[in-house]
């Protein structure tokens, strides 16, 4: 696997690899399979790894990083770009920093490269499951929660901070009081859901867009078969002698000429299967 190109983050000198490996394998259980897959991905050349507190993948990711260092797959932690996310039940001003410290403890790291607010909503503290009673949903105090995120940055716990699943409206709410603008907005995106309006807004605001589930996340509670079963993508794949996954990834991948506006989008691939990793490499 060749070197993966990088893009700048906002007005800083930070960069982000344009192809990443996601760790949200359903069901969320933090299994040894996740560690094995991540280790193989590092060996292949992946350097951007996306995790989250709710995925239960932080500890396997940390174990894989430690083993990769021991095996010589990487020379130092600085070669990696590690992302994790603040779960909704910790999206309260007094819980943000403790949540990040807990994430770092599980990863065995001193800092993250990117810490994201997972969703623009808060949950009652202690609700740590993806399925929950709506009565536990609370409006987020954007100003105070983002101030806590900014403090994470100032303390050196995360080099960059951002958001996930934020609409233009929610981003505007954040910008109204933010001293440090979000570096990234991670959203679901694929050739079937191109998020054109949101991408245009983020481009104007200099927010890097990361695309997750570009293959549709089939087999998960939030996923769909529509992407990999798309007849148009199948026809393109057959004509090019490629798999649908390869075609779809290439169309979402930022160097693609078919969707040039995606040049500032990162493609996060969610795959616990080593063979699938190889299949998804852009061509």
Residue, then its C-alpha position, 0 to 999 in steps of 0.5 A: x500500500x502506497x503512502x496516503x496523502x494528507x490534507x491541512x486542517x483549517x488554518x493550522x499546520x496540522x494535517x489529516x490522512x485522507x484515508x482512514x480505518x474505522x473501528x465501529x464493528x457491530x455489535x460494539x464489543x471490543x473483541x480481539x478481532x478488532x485488535x487483529x484487524x487494526x494491527x493488519x491495517x497498520x502493517x498495510x500502511x493505514x495511519x489514520x484510525x477512527x474510534x469512539x467511546x461508544x464503540x468499545x474499540x479504544x482499548x483494542x486500538x491501544x493494544x494494537x498500537x502498542x503491538x505495532x510499535x513492538x513489531x516495528x510496523x511503526x517507529x513511533x506513535x507520532x506516525x499515527x493520526x488517532x481520532x476518538x469521540x465524546x459520547x452523548x452521556x458525557x456531553x456535559x461541561x464537567x464531564x468532557x475532560x474526564x471522558x477524554x482522560x478515560x479515553x486516553x487511559x484506554x488507548x494508552x496514549x498521552x494525547x489524541x490527534x482529534x477529539x470529536x463531539x459524537x452527536x449534537x445532543x446530550x444524554x443523561x449521565x450514565x446512559x452508555x448504550x446506543x439504544x436508549x429511552x428518549x426520555x434520557x435525551x437532553x438539549x446540548x449546552x453548545x457553549x459550555x460543552x465546546x468550551x470544555x472541548x477547547x480546554x482539552x485542546x489547551x491542555x494538550x489532551x487533543x491536538x485538534x477538536x471537532x464534531x460529528x453528525x452536525x448539520x449546518x444549523x448546529x454548526x452555526x450554533x457552535x460558531x456563535x460562541x466558539x473561540x476555536x472553530x471545529x477542525x472537522x465535521x464527520x458525517x455519513x457520506x457515499x455516492x448515494x448520499x453526497x451531502x452537497x449542501x453541508x460540504x459547501x457550508x463546511x468548505x466556506x467555514x474551512x471545516x474539514x469533512x470526514x466521510x464515514x460509512x462510505x460503503x453503507x455500513x451493511x450489517x449495522x443498526x444504522x447501515x443499509x444495503x443500498x450502496x453495495x447493491x446499487x445497480x449503477x455502481x455494479x455496472x461501473x465495477x463490471x466495466x472496470x473489472x473492479x468490485x463495487x466496494x472498490x468503485x464506491x471507495x474510489x468515488x468517495x476517496x478525495x483524489x477522485x475526479x468524479x466528485x472533485x468537491x470531495x478533495x477535502x473529505x476523508x474516507x473512513x472505512x469500517x471493516x473488522x475483516x482483513x480480507x475486506x481491507x485489501x479489497x477496499x484499497x483505492x485503484 
